[in-house]
């Protein structure tokens, strides 16, 4: 059994150990596609590791898609150690799909190097506690329910997660924009192609958290900058 030599295999104890930031990091470093292959559901030595793996890959795929990456560049699949032919087929099909897409930046919503900048923002958002918390609660809310005993379908959980993804990515895109220089909400909105009222809402939320501060007023528009972090 043979498969393409263009892939690099990274072995892990369990797909549940796949951190979402790892997928973003792979694309930041120039990978054209990332495929995560684990054991079948019910066969995990760590009970629910592969379930967590699927959720983490799904989260990373949604965040990366939101910032402009073609979602076909990320894949999650399953096979056992006895299914060598299936593994080869999965790898070959994925490789063929990536070849059709071409190098990173082609057939994506953004070209390079703009896409790489967005991928860095995605990596930052994926590493923060809010998205990590939701991933940790995903299975619990779908099986046991929340503290009120309310259970949610997988579709409802992903729909909720999509909303959080949009908020988190927009937040860190704004902070990334303000790293360069101060700016007004309307100017940031124009650069990010987001509605100005939404950007202003995010900026004010960041200001309340002490992450952004007023820099001045330009005409009738307040100008904001990243808040200085004072050493303890």
N, CA, C and O of each residue as an XYZ file, in Angstrom:
928
protein
N       0.852     -1.203      0.000
C       0.000      0.000      0.000
C       0.882      1.245      0.000
O       1.783      1.384      0.828
N       0.613      2.132     -0.926
C       1.417      3.342     -1.044
C       0.518      4.566     -1.082
O      -0.610      4.510     -1.572
N       1.034      5.674     -0.557
C       0.332      6.951     -0.657
C       1.357      8.050     -0.893
O       2.560      7.818     -0.770
N       0.896      9.219     -1.225
C       1.768     10.321     -1.606
C       2.811     10.637     -0.536
O       2.549     10.529      0.662
N       3.981     11.023     -0.989
C       5.049     11.424     -0.068
C       4.981     12.909      0.270
O       5.855     13.435      0.959
N       3.942     13.581     -0.217
C       3.813     15.025      0.029
C       3.200     15.331      1.391
O       3.077     16.496      1.768
N       2.816     14.299      2.127
C       2.220     14.543      3.433
C       3.257     14.338      4.540
O       4.263     13.653      4.359
N       2.983     14.939      5.661
C       3.829     14.730      6.845
C       2.933     14.212      7.960
O       1.987     14.885      8.369
N       3.231     13.022      8.447
C       2.410     12.414      9.500
C       2.940     12.821     10.874
O       4.129     12.684     11.162
N       2.048     13.315     11.700
C       2.375     13.673     13.080
C       1.546     12.765     13.979
O       0.317     12.844     13.977
N       2.200     11.917     14.737
C       1.495     10.944     15.579
C       1.165     11.551     16.947
O       1.987     12.237     17.554
N      -0.043     11.282     17.408
C      -0.490     11.720     18.722
C      -1.080     10.525     19.462
O      -1.500      9.547     18.843
N      -1.109     10.611     20.784
C      -1.710      9.542     21.578
C      -3.207      9.413     21.293
O      -3.770      8.319     21.341
N      -3.838     10.550     20.996
C      -5.289     10.559     20.788
C      -5.657     11.835     20.047
O      -5.020     12.871     20.243
N      -6.678     11.772     19.198
C      -7.118     12.989     18.505
C      -7.667     14.021     19.482
O      -7.764     15.205     19.157
N      -8.028     13.562     20.690
C      -8.471     14.510     21.706
C      -7.366     15.437     22.156
O      -7.635     16.457     22.791
N      -6.104     15.097     21.834
C      -4.969     15.949     22.179
C      -4.694     17.011     21.114
O      -3.766     17.808     21.261
N      -5.480     17.028     20.062
C      -5.288     18.024     19.006
C      -5.819     19.374     19.495
O      -7.029     19.572     19.604
N      -4.925     20.269     19.777
C      -5.337     21.614     20.182
C      -5.734     22.400     18.936
O      -5.019     22.339     17.936
N      -6.842     23.134     18.957
C      -7.263     23.896     17.776
C      -6.194     24.851     17.258
O      -6.132     25.126     16.059
N      -5.348     25.362     18.163
C      -4.298     26.286     17.716
C      -3.267     25.581     16.842
O      -2.605     26.217     16.023
N      -3.130     24.260     17.016
C      -2.163     23.513     16.207
C      -2.544     23.588     14.726
O      -1.679     23.742     13.864
N      -3.835     23.478     14.442
C      -4.282     23.539     13.051
C      -4.012     24.916     12.464
O      -3.549     25.037     11.330
N      -4.308     25.962     13.250
C      -4.038     27.317     12.767
C      -2.545     27.520     12.549
O      -2.135     28.128     11.561
N      -1.736     27.012     13.469
C      -0.279     27.145     13.361
C       0.251     26.468     12.104
O       1.170     26.974     11.461
N      -0.327     25.329     11.757
C       0.110     24.619     10.556
C      -0.072     25.486      9.313
O       0.807     25.544      8.454
N      -1.219     26.157      9.226
C      -1.473     27.011      8.057
C      -0.626     28.280      8.101
O      -0.178     28.759      7.058
N      -0.402     28.828      9.289
C       0.472     29.993      9.424
C       1.863     29.664      8.888
O       2.525     30.509      8.287
N       2.296     28.416      9.114
C       3.625     27.987      8.670
C       3.639     27.463      7.238
O       4.655     26.949      6.770
N       2.500     27.595      6.537
C       2.489     27.294      5.113
C       1.887     25.984      4.669
O       1.972     25.650      3.487
N       1.276     25.218      5.573
C       0.632     23.968      5.151
C      -0.537     24.287      4.217
O      -1.233     25.285      4.407
N      -0.745     23.453      3.228
C      -1.850     23.657      2.281
C      -3.121     22.945      2.724
O      -4.208     23.250      2.234
N      -2.990     22.001      3.645
C      -4.152     21.284      4.149
C      -3.779     20.516      5.403
O      -2.621     20.140      5.587
N      -4.754     20.282      6.264
C      -4.527     19.506      7.484
C      -5.658     18.498      7.642
O      -6.835     18.859      7.623
N      -5.289     17.241      7.797
C      -6.273     16.179      7.996
C      -5.983     15.477      9.318
O      -4.849     15.082      9.588
N      -7.016     15.328     10.134
C      -6.895     14.630     11.410
C      -7.641     13.307     11.288
O      -8.838     13.286     11.002
N      -6.927     12.200     11.508
C      -7.520     10.870     11.393
C      -7.382     10.157     12.736
O      -6.279     10.033     13.268
N      -8.497      9.695     13.277
C      -8.475      9.007     14.558
C      -9.262      7.709     14.512
O      -9.725      7.284     13.454
N      -9.405      7.094     15.663
C     -10.143      5.836     15.734
C     -11.645      6.078     15.618
O     -12.113      7.212     15.719
N     -12.379      5.017     15.410
C     -13.834      5.113     15.298
C     -14.453      5.401     16.666
O     -13.894      5.046     17.704
N     -15.607      6.048     16.644
C     -16.329      6.290     17.889
C     -16.654      4.947     18.563
O     -17.099      3.999     17.916
N     -16.422      4.898     19.852
C     -16.647      3.661     20.584
C     -15.393      2.832     20.746
O     -15.371      1.897     21.547
N     -14.337      3.158     19.996
C     -13.078      2.405     20.068
C     -11.959      3.177     20.751
O     -10.821      2.709     20.789
N     -12.265      4.353     21.290
C     -11.223      5.207     21.870
C     -10.746      4.640     23.210
O     -11.556      4.345     24.089
N      -9.431      4.489     23.358
C      -8.852      4.017     24.624
C      -9.101      5.022     25.753
O      -9.067      4.676     26.934
N      -9.353      6.277     25.358
C      -9.593      7.325     26.353
C     -11.081      7.679     26.427
O     -11.445      8.786     26.823
N     -11.917      6.746     26.050
C     -13.381      6.807     26.141
C     -13.987      7.792     25.151
O     -14.631      7.380     24.186
N     -13.788      9.096     25.378
C     -14.413     10.108     24.512
C     -13.384     11.012     23.838
O     -13.722     12.100     23.371
N     -12.120     10.558     23.786
C     -11.078     11.402     23.185
C     -11.355     11.756     21.746
O     -11.141     12.895     21.332
N     -11.840     10.771     20.957
C     -12.095     11.056     19.546
C     -13.301     11.973     19.357
O     -13.372     12.713     18.376
N     -14.250     11.926     20.297
C     -15.389     12.856     20.234
C     -14.894     14.282     20.451
O     -15.280     15.206     19.735
N     -14.025     14.441     21.462
C     -13.445     15.759     21.710
C     -12.598     16.220     20.530
O     -12.570     17.403     20.188
N     -11.901     15.250     19.909
C     -11.081     15.590     18.747
C     -11.916     16.146     17.609
O     -11.539     17.135     16.981
N     -13.050     15.512     17.342
C     -13.928     15.985     16.268
C     -14.445     17.393     16.560
O     -14.531     18.228     15.659
N     -14.785     17.649     17.810
C     -15.286     18.978     18.187
C     -14.196     20.031     18.019
O     -14.455     21.119     17.505
N     -12.983     19.712     18.449
C     -11.877     20.665     18.354
C     -11.525     20.972     16.900
O     -11.275     22.122     16.539
N     -11.509     19.933     16.077
C     -11.233     20.151     14.650
C     -12.369     20.959     14.020
O     -12.128     21.839     13.193
N     -13.608     20.654     14.416
C     -14.752     21.404     13.899
C     -14.688     22.866     14.279
O     -15.005     23.736     13.468
N     -14.274     23.148     15.525
C     -14.122     24.537     15.963
C     -13.047     25.249     15.151
O     -13.263     26.352     14.649
N     -11.882     24.606     15.025
C     -10.792     25.214     14.271
C     -11.213     25.480     12.825
O     -10.904     26.532     12.265
N     -11.917     24.521     12.227
C     -12.359     24.680     10.838
C     -13.289     25.876     10.696
O     -13.199     26.613      9.714
N     -14.181     26.080     11.661
C     -15.127     27.195     11.597
C     -14.405     28.533     11.736
O     -14.696     29.481     11.006
N     -13.470     28.606     12.668
C     -12.728     29.853     12.866
C     -11.883     30.164     11.634
O     -11.859     31.304     11.171
N     -11.200     29.174     11.110
C     -10.346     29.385      9.938
C     -11.173     29.738      8.711
O     -10.759     30.564      7.898
N     -12.328     29.123      8.575
C     -13.243     29.454      7.482
C     -13.700     30.904      7.611
O     -13.779     31.625      6.616
N     -13.995     31.324      8.823
C     -14.501     32.680      9.049
C     -13.469     33.749      8.663
O     -13.838     34.832      8.208
N     -12.183     33.444      8.845
C     -11.165     34.445      8.511
C     -10.723     34.376      7.058
O      -9.907     35.189      6.626
N     -11.256     33.405      6.284
C     -10.963     33.408      4.855
C     -10.374     32.144      4.280
O     -10.186     32.063      3.066
N     -10.067     31.132      5.115
C      -9.508     29.890      4.602
C     -10.604     29.033      3.975
O     -11.725     28.974      4.481
N     -10.272     28.372      2.874
C     -11.222     27.442      2.260
C     -11.438     26.264      3.211
O     -10.469     25.597      3.572
N     -12.684     25.987      3.630
C     -12.934     24.924      4.610
C     -12.534     23.532      4.133
O     -12.391     22.620      4.947
N     -12.351     23.354      2.821
C     -11.940     22.052      2.301
C     -10.493     21.718      2.663
O     -10.038     20.592      2.464
N      -9.783     22.702      3.194
C      -8.386     22.474      3.572
C      -8.265     21.794      4.946
O      -7.169     21.410      5.355
N      -9.383     21.650      5.647
C      -9.381     21.007      6.965
C     -10.316     19.807      6.918
O     -11.437     19.908      6.421
N      -9.855     18.668      7.438
C     -10.681     17.462      7.386
C     -10.491     16.631      8.653
O      -9.405     16.587      9.232
N     -11.570     15.976      9.064
C     -11.531     15.024     10.177
C     -12.140     13.717      9.700
O     -13.231     13.706      9.130
N     -11.439     12.619      9.933
C     -11.980     11.317      9.532
C     -11.505     10.254     10.511
O     -10.745     10.533     11.439
N     -11.966      9.038     10.285
C     -11.688      7.965     11.225
C     -11.360      6.661     10.509
O     -11.900      6.373      9.441
N     -10.471      5.881     11.109
C     -10.198      4.530     10.652
C      -9.446      3.805     11.765
O      -8.832      4.445     12.620
N      -9.491      2.495     11.756
C      -8.789      1.710     12.774
C      -7.403      1.336     12.271
O      -7.083      1.526     11.097
N      -6.581      0.797     13.178
C      -5.222      0.399     12.797
C      -5.234     -0.767     11.815
O      -4.232     -1.029     11.150
N      -6.360     -1.467     11.721
C      -6.463     -2.610     10.803
C      -6.977     -2.209      9.424
O      -7.085     -3.047      8.529
N      -7.290     -0.941      9.258
C      -7.873     -0.478      7.986
C      -6.844      0.294      7.160
O      -7.013      1.478      6.869
N      -5.774     -0.413      6.792
C      -4.719      0.226      6.021
C      -5.201      0.762      4.686
O      -4.835      1.868      4.288
N      -6.017     -0.014      3.995
C      -6.512      0.418      2.689
C      -7.391      1.660      2.826
O      -7.339      2.568      1.997
N      -8.196      1.682      3.884
C      -9.052      2.859      4.103
C      -8.195      4.097      4.374
O      -8.493      5.183      3.877
N      -7.138      3.932      5.158
C      -6.253      5.058      5.461
C      -5.632      5.615      4.181
O      -5.602      6.827      3.969
N      -5.142      4.718      3.339
C      -4.537      5.151      2.075
C      -5.561      5.889      1.217
O      -5.251      6.909      0.602
N      -6.793      5.358      1.183
C      -7.837      6.003      0.376
C      -8.160      7.402      0.913
O      -8.307      8.347      0.138
N      -8.269      7.532      2.242
C      -8.569      8.829      2.844
C      -7.470      9.845      2.528
O      -7.749     10.981      2.147
N      -6.226      9.416      2.692
C      -5.093     10.295      2.423
C      -5.055     10.700      0.952
O      -4.832     11.866      0.625
N      -5.271      9.739      0.080
C      -5.207     10.013     -1.368
C      -6.314     10.970     -1.791
O      -6.069     11.905     -2.555
N      -7.526     10.745     -1.302
C      -8.641     11.625     -1.656
C      -8.406     13.037     -1.137
O      -8.679     14.013     -1.836
N      -7.905     13.144      0.078
C      -7.643     14.469      0.632
C      -6.530     15.169     -0.142
O      -6.624     16.360     -0.436
N      -5.484     14.429     -0.467
C      -4.370     14.998     -1.232
C      -4.848     15.488     -2.596
O      -4.456     16.567     -3.041
N      -5.686     14.708     -3.256
C      -6.203     15.124     -4.564
C      -7.037     16.399     -4.447
O      -6.973     17.278     -5.306
N      -7.825     16.484     -3.363
C      -8.635     17.681     -3.159
C      -7.784     18.923     -2.939
O      -8.102     19.998     -3.448
N      -6.705     18.775     -2.180
C      -5.807     19.907     -1.932
C      -5.091     20.316     -3.213
O      -4.880     21.504     -3.456
N      -4.721     19.346     -4.023
C      -4.067     19.666     -5.298
C      -5.004     20.471     -6.201
O      -4.562     21.362     -6.926
N      -6.285     20.155     -6.153
C      -7.253     20.918     -6.953
C      -7.367     22.355     -6.449
O      -7.528     23.286     -7.238
N      -7.281     22.526     -5.134
C      -7.355     23.878     -4.564
C      -6.095     24.679     -4.870
O      -6.154     25.892     -5.070
N      -4.963     23.999     -4.907
C      -3.699     24.682     -5.147
C      -3.069     25.152     -3.844
O      -3.584     24.865     -2.763
N      -1.960     25.871     -3.941
C      -1.246     26.348     -2.750
C      -2.118     27.274     -1.900
O      -3.099     27.848     -2.373
N      -1.731     27.397     -0.643
C      -2.440     28.270      0.278
C      -2.539     29.682     -0.294
O      -1.542     30.252     -0.738
N      -3.740     30.237     -0.280
C      -3.958     31.570     -0.848
C      -4.670     31.528     -2.181
O      -5.219     32.534     -2.632
N      -4.663     30.364     -2.815
C      -5.429     30.193     -4.050
C      -6.697     29.420     -3.716
O      -6.660     28.465     -2.940
N      -7.802     29.825     -4.293
C      -9.119     29.263     -3.991
C      -9.503     29.445     -2.522
O     -10.318     28.694     -1.987
N      -8.908     30.450     -1.878
C      -9.340     30.898     -0.556
C      -9.961     32.274     -0.748
O      -9.821     32.871     -1.815
N     -10.642     32.782      0.268
C     -11.305     34.075      0.105
C     -10.329     35.245      0.147
O     -10.679     36.362     -0.234
N      -9.121     34.994      0.605
C      -8.095     36.022      0.645
C      -6.801     35.467      0.062
O      -6.508     34.283      0.232
N      -6.029     36.296     -0.618
C      -4.727     35.854     -1.117
C      -3.673     35.990     -0.013
O      -3.915     36.618      1.018
N      -2.524     35.405     -0.244
C      -1.393     35.640      0.642
C      -0.781     36.996      0.266
O      -0.833     37.353     -0.911
N      -0.194     37.785      1.210
C      -0.013     37.481      2.630
C      -1.182     37.924      3.525
O      -1.123     37.753      4.743
N      -2.246     38.496      2.927
C      -3.383     38.934      3.747
C      -3.980     37.760      4.523
O      -4.374     37.909      5.680
N      -4.043     36.600      3.883
C      -4.617     35.435      4.550
C      -3.792     35.052      5.771
O      -4.348     34.691      6.808
N      -2.482     35.127      5.655
C      -1.632     34.755      6.791
C      -1.898     35.656      7.994
O      -1.900     35.182      9.130
N      -2.123     36.945      7.760
C      -2.435     37.858      8.857
C      -3.722     37.443      9.556
O      -3.816     37.492     10.783
N      -4.704     37.039      8.776
C      -5.977     36.595      9.354
C      -5.818     35.269     10.095
O      -6.477     35.033     11.107
N      -4.939     34.409      9.585
C      -4.690     33.137     10.248
C      -4.050     33.350     11.615
O      -4.318     32.597     12.552
N      -3.213     34.365     11.731
C      -2.610     34.689     13.022
C      -3.677     35.147     14.011
O      -3.620     34.811     15.194
N      -4.652     35.918     13.524
C      -5.762     36.346     14.370
C      -6.578     35.128     14.811
O      -6.982     35.020     15.968
N      -6.810     34.215     13.865
C      -7.559     32.996     14.184
C      -6.849     32.187     15.257
O      -7.487     31.670     16.175
N      -5.539     32.075     15.145
C      -4.769     31.329     16.138
C      -4.916     31.966     17.520
O      -5.064     31.264     18.521
N      -4.874     33.289     17.567
C      -5.030     33.988     18.844
C      -6.398     33.696     19.455
O      -6.501     33.369     20.638
N      -7.454     33.818     18.635
C      -8.813     33.583     19.136
C      -8.984     32.141     19.619
O      -9.632     31.901     20.638
N      -8.409     31.187     18.896
C      -8.538     29.780     19.254
C      -7.818     29.447     20.567
O      -8.161     28.479     21.246
N      -6.831     30.252     20.907
C      -6.072     29.992     22.123
C      -6.654     30.629     23.362
O      -6.159     30.396     24.465
N      -7.706     31.440     23.205
C      -8.280     32.141     24.346
C      -9.307     31.281     25.077
O      -9.824     30.295     24.551
N      -9.580     31.702     26.319
C     -10.380     30.860     27.209
C     -11.835     30.704     26.799
O     -12.445     29.677     27.096
N     -12.409     31.697     26.124
C     -13.835     31.625     25.820
C     -14.165     30.451     24.899
O     -15.065     29.665     25.195
N     -13.444     30.330     23.791
C     -13.702     29.233     22.861
C     -13.317     27.894     23.484
O     -13.973     26.884     23.230
N     -12.278     27.876     24.284
C     -11.876     26.640     24.955
C     -12.956     26.178     25.931
O     -13.218     24.981     26.052
N     -13.579     27.124     26.621
C     -14.625     26.785     27.575
C     -15.817     26.157     26.860
O     -16.375     25.164     27.328
N     -16.202     26.730     25.740
C     -17.345     26.207     24.993
C     -17.059     24.792     24.498
O     -17.932     23.926     24.558
N     -15.843     24.555     24.010
C     -15.475     23.210     23.560
C     -15.569     22.222     24.716
O     -16.047     21.100     24.547
N     -15.108     22.647     25.893
C     -15.156     21.784     27.059
C     -16.565     21.444     27.494
O     -16.806     20.372     28.049
N     -17.501     22.352     27.244
C     -18.889     22.144     27.657
C     -19.753     21.527     26.566
O     -20.904     21.167     26.814
N     -19.211     21.405     25.369
C     -19.989     20.957     24.214
C     -20.674     19.609     24.489
O     -21.895     19.493     24.387
N     -19.885     18.612     24.833
C     -20.440     17.278     25.067
C     -21.335     17.251     26.294
O     -22.376     16.594     26.295
N     -20.933     17.962     27.335
C     -21.717     17.982     28.574
C     -23.110     18.548     28.342
O     -24.096     17.977     28.808
N     -23.202     19.668     27.624
C     -24.501     20.294     27.380
C     -25.364     19.443     26.447
O     -26.592     19.487     26.521
N     -24.723     18.673     25.575
C     -25.479     17.845     24.619
C     -25.948     16.531     25.241
O     -26.905     15.926     24.758
N     -25.288     16.086     26.302
C     -25.650     14.799     26.911
C     -26.311     14.971     28.282
O     -27.414     14.475     28.511
N     -25.631     15.673     29.188
C     -26.156     15.843     30.547
C     -27.021     17.088     30.691
O     -27.922     17.133     31.529
N     -26.742     18.104     29.865
C     -27.483     19.350     29.960
C     -26.752     20.376     30.822
O     -25.736     20.067     31.443
N     -27.281     21.596     30.851
C     -26.675     22.638     31.674
C     -27.155     22.502     33.123
O     -27.774     21.501     33.485
N     -26.869     23.502     33.938
C     -27.219     23.405     35.353
C     -28.729     23.416     35.586
O     -29.195     23.082     36.675
N     -29.485     23.799     34.568
C     -30.948     23.781     34.663
C     -31.534     22.483     34.094
O     -32.752     22.305     34.065
N     -30.660     21.586     33.645
C     -31.124     20.321     33.096
C     -31.535     20.398     31.636
O     -32.093     19.439     31.103
N     -31.269     21.525     30.977
C     -31.645     21.691     29.574
C     -30.580     21.054     28.675
O     -29.394     21.366     28.781
N     -31.018     20.170     27.801
C     -30.105     19.548     26.851
C     -30.215     20.234     25.493
O     -31.272     20.745     25.122
N     -29.121     20.235     24.775
C     -29.089     20.893     23.478
C     -28.645     19.889     22.413
O     -27.774     19.057     22.665
N     -29.242     19.970     21.236
C     -28.838     19.101     20.144
C     -27.475     19.553     19.627
O     -27.032     20.668     19.902
N     -26.825     18.679     18.883
C     -25.523     19.030     18.307
C     -25.669     20.238     17.382
O     -24.798     21.106     17.341
N     -26.778     20.285     16.640
C     -27.014     21.426     15.752
C     -27.118     22.729     16.549
O     -26.557     23.748     16.146
N     -27.821     22.698     17.659
C     -27.965     23.893     18.493
C     -26.632     24.318     19.083
O     -26.352     25.512     19.190
N     -25.814     23.356     19.464
C     -24.503     23.686     20.028
C     -23.603     24.334     18.983
O     -22.913     25.312     19.271
N     -23.611     23.785     17.761
C     -22.773     24.370     16.712
C     -23.275     25.757     16.321
O     -22.478     26.646     16.020
N     -24.591     25.942     16.326
C     -25.144     27.258     15.990
C     -24.722     28.286     17.033
O     -24.369     29.414     16.688
N     -24.756     27.900     18.311
C     -24.302     28.789     19.377
C     -22.814     29.073     19.245
O     -22.370     30.208     19.419
N     -22.052     28.038     18.937
C     -20.616     28.200     18.793
C     -20.277     29.117     17.625
O     -19.329     29.898     17.708
N     -21.039     29.032     16.541
C     -20.799     29.900     15.384
C     -20.937     31.374     15.770
O     -20.157     32.212     15.319
N     -21.930     31.685     16.605
C     -22.116     33.066     17.056
C     -20.934     33.535     17.895
O     -20.458     34.660     17.747
N     -20.468     32.651     18.781
C     -19.320     32.996     19.626
C     -18.071     33.165     18.776
O     -17.260     34.055     19.035
N     -17.908     32.322     17.764
C     -16.767     32.427     16.860
C     -16.744     33.796     16.191
O     -15.701     34.447     16.147
N     -17.878     34.232     15.675
C     -17.947     35.532     15.012
C     -17.550     36.658     15.961
O     -16.807     37.562     15.580
N     -18.047     36.604     17.198
C     -17.729     37.638     18.174
C     -16.251     37.631     18.546
O     -15.614     38.683     18.606
N     -15.707     36.438     18.797
C     -14.311     36.338     19.216
C     -13.357     36.765     18.099
O     -12.405     37.505     18.344
N     -13.612     36.302     16.886
C     -12.732     36.651     15.776
C     -12.791     38.163     15.510
O     -11.758     38.796     15.292
N     -13.990     38.732     15.529
C     -14.118     40.177     15.317
C     -13.375     40.944     16.394
O     -12.715     41.941     16.102
N     -13.476     40.490     17.636
C     -12.790     41.152     18.742
C     -11.285     41.183     18.537
O     -10.650     42.225     18.702
N     -10.715     40.036     18.178
C      -9.261     39.985     18.026
C      -8.790     40.586     16.707
O      -7.631     40.987     16.594
N      -9.666     40.655     15.711
C      -9.323     41.393     14.498
C      -9.193     42.881     14.811
O      -8.280     43.551     14.329
N     -10.104     43.380     15.611
C     -10.064     44.797     15.994
C      -8.805     45.093     16.795
O      -8.137     46.098     16.551
N      -8.477     44.229     17.744
C      -7.269     44.436     18.539
C      -6.022     44.374     17.657
O      -5.064     45.116     17.875
N      -6.039     43.489     16.665
C      -4.920     43.393     15.733
C      -4.780     44.681     14.929
O      -3.667     45.152     14.693
N      -5.902     45.248     14.510
C      -5.868     46.501     13.765
C      -5.302     47.642     14.623
O      -4.559     48.491     14.129
N      -5.659     47.649     15.896
C      -5.211     48.723     16.785
C      -3.771     48.555     17.234
O      -3.195     49.474     17.815
N      -3.179     47.397     16.974
C      -1.771     47.203     17.311
C      -0.882     48.143     16.514
O       0.136     48.628     17.007
N      -1.286     48.393     15.265
C      -0.478     49.250     14.412
C      -0.561     50.711     14.801
O       0.460     51.380     14.962
N      -1.779     51.203     14.950
C      -1.978     52.615     15.281
C      -3.411     52.816     15.750
O      -4.277     51.986     15.472
N      -3.672     53.924     16.467
C      -5.040     54.216     16.917
C      -5.963     54.405     15.722
O      -5.511     54.711     14.619
N      -7.256     54.219     15.947
C      -8.200     54.399     14.856
C      -9.614     54.565     15.352
O      -9.938     54.194     16.480
N     -10.460     55.126     14.501
C     -11.872     55.284     14.814
C     -12.610     54.009     14.420
O     -12.164     53.265     13.546
N     -13.735     53.768     15.068
C     -14.499     52.541     14.809
C     -14.894     52.433     13.341
O     -14.858     51.344     12.770
N     -15.270     53.556     12.725
C     -15.728     53.499     11.335
C     -14.588     53.133     10.388
O     -14.809     52.451      9.387
N     -13.351     53.589     10.702
C     -12.206     53.249      9.856
C     -11.840     51.779     10.003
O     -11.511     51.109      9.024
N     -11.900     51.286     11.238
C     -11.622     49.868     11.470
C     -12.665     49.015     10.762
O     -12.341     47.985     10.169
N     -13.927     49.453     10.828
C     -15.016     48.723     10.182
C     -14.799     48.633      8.679
O     -15.056     47.594      8.071
N     -14.326     49.719      8.080
C     -14.090     49.736      6.640
C     -12.978     48.758      6.261
O     -13.078     48.061      5.251
N     -11.923     48.707      7.070
C     -10.800     47.807      6.770
C     -11.185     46.344      6.958
O     -10.701     45.473      6.235
N     -12.052     46.077      7.927
C     -12.450     44.697      8.214
C     -13.719     44.282      7.476
O     -14.137     43.126      7.551
N     -14.325     45.221      6.769
C     -15.576     44.955      6.045
C     -16.668     44.468      6.997
O     -17.372     43.497      6.720
N     -16.789     45.174      8.134
C     -17.801     44.870      9.136
C     -18.685     46.092      9.341
O     -18.224     47.210      9.109
N     -19.937     45.927      9.767
C     -20.820     47.067     10.015
C     -20.243     47.968     11.127
O     -19.886     47.460     12.190
N     -20.147     49.273     10.907
C     -19.602     50.184     11.932
C     -20.269     50.050     13.302
O     -19.565     50.077     14.311
N     -21.623     49.904     13.386
C     -22.224     49.754     14.725
C     -21.718     48.525     15.470
O     -21.551     48.555     16.689
N     -21.473     47.436     14.725
C     -20.963     46.221     15.353
C     -19.553     46.444     15.887
O     -19.226     46.032     17.000
N     -18.726     47.101     15.083
C     -17.347     47.354     15.501
C     -17.328     48.258     16.732
O     -16.550     48.031     17.659
N     -18.176     49.272     16.740
C     -18.238     50.161     17.898
C     -18.652     49.393     19.146
O     -18.132     49.640     20.234
N     -19.580     48.469     18.989
C     -20.013     47.662     20.143
C     -18.857     46.826     20.688
O     -18.673     46.727     21.901
N     -18.085     46.231     19.790
C     -16.938     45.442     20.224
C     -15.883     46.319     20.891
O     -15.293     45.940     21.902
N     -15.652     47.501     20.309
C     -14.643     48.414     20.866
C     -15.035     48.856     22.269
O     -14.196     48.888     23.169
N     -16.294     49.193     22.456
C     -16.757     49.625     23.781
C     -16.666     48.487     24.794
O     -16.370     48.717     25.967
N     -16.922     47.261     24.340
C     -16.790     46.106     25.224
C     -15.320     45.919     25.624
O     -15.026     45.600     26.776
N     -14.408     46.117     24.682
C     -12.985     46.024     24.979
C     -12.546     47.140     25.927
O     -11.678     46.948     26.779
N     -13.167     48.314     25.759
C     -12.845     49.436     26.643
C     -13.281     49.136     28.076
O     -12.568     49.453     29.028
N     -14.449     48.527     28.221
C     -14.931     48.170     29.562
C     -14.020     47.134     30.220
O     -13.888     47.104     31.443
N     -13.395     46.290     29.404
C     -12.489     45.268     29.936
C     -11.083     45.805     30.170
O     -10.206     45.081     30.641
N     -10.874     47.063     29.842
C      -9.571     47.677     30.054
C      -8.537     47.328     29.012
O      -7.345     47.548     29.224
N      -8.980     46.778     27.868
C      -8.051     46.387     26.817
C      -7.867     47.471     25.765
O      -6.880     47.476     25.029
N      -8.818     48.379     25.701
C      -8.778     49.491     24.750
C      -9.096     50.774     25.504
O      -9.888     50.765     26.446
N      -8.474     51.887     25.087
C      -8.736     53.167     25.741
C      -8.880     54.266     24.700
O      -8.448     54.124     23.556
N      -9.487     55.345     25.116
C      -9.706     56.477     24.210
C      -8.383     57.169     23.923
O      -7.612     57.460     24.837
N      -8.128     57.428     22.649
C      -6.886     58.089     22.240
C      -7.105     59.563     21.933
O      -6.173     60.365     22.002
N      -8.340     59.915     21.593
C      -8.653     61.295     21.245
C      -9.906     61.332     20.389
O     -10.584     60.320     20.217
N     -10.202     62.487     19.864
C     -11.372     62.662     19.007
C     -10.927     63.306     17.709
O     -10.232     64.321     17.707
N     -11.335     62.705     16.614
C     -11.009     63.226     15.287
C     -12.297     63.665     14.620
O     -13.079     62.831     14.164
N     -12.527     64.985     14.557
C     -13.807     65.487     14.086
C     -14.872     65.146     15.108
O     -14.821     65.603     16.250
N     -15.841     64.338     14.690
C     -16.873     63.870     15.614
C     -16.685     62.409     16.013
O     -17.539     61.826     16.682
N     -15.557     61.818     15.597
C     -15.352     60.386     15.822
C     -14.286     60.133     16.889
O     -13.149     60.584     16.751
N     -14.650     59.416     17.947
C     -13.639     59.016     18.942
C     -12.620     58.076     18.291
O     -12.959     57.241     17.453
N     -11.381     58.240     18.700
C     -10.305     57.393     18.191
C      -9.793     56.540     19.364
O      -9.609     57.035     20.476
N      -9.569     55.250     19.086
C      -9.197     54.329     20.158
C      -7.817     53.728     19.908
O      -7.326     53.689     18.780
N      -7.207     53.260     21.000
C      -5.916     52.588     20.921
C      -5.890     51.442     21.932
O      -6.717     51.385     22.842
N      -4.942     50.545     21.764
C      -4.798     49.479     22.744
C      -4.323     50.067     24.057
O      -3.471     50.956     24.070
N      -4.861     49.582     25.154
C      -4.471     50.081     26.470
C      -3.075     49.579     26.810
O      -2.712     48.458     26.454
N      -2.309     50.389     27.484
C      -0.978     49.996     27.908
C      -1.070     49.015     29.076
O      -1.822     49.222     30.028
N      -0.295     47.957     28.976
C      -0.261     46.966     30.049
C       0.824     47.361     31.017
O       1.997     47.429     30.649
N       0.440     47.623     32.262
C       1.394     48.056     33.270
C       1.941     46.853     34.028
O       1.192     45.983     34.474
N       3.249     46.824     34.162
C       3.888     45.720     34.874
C       3.545     45.792     36.356
O       3.445     46.876     36.932
N       3.368     44.622     36.964
C       3.007     44.576     38.387
C       4.188     44.972     39.252
O       4.077     44.993     40.477
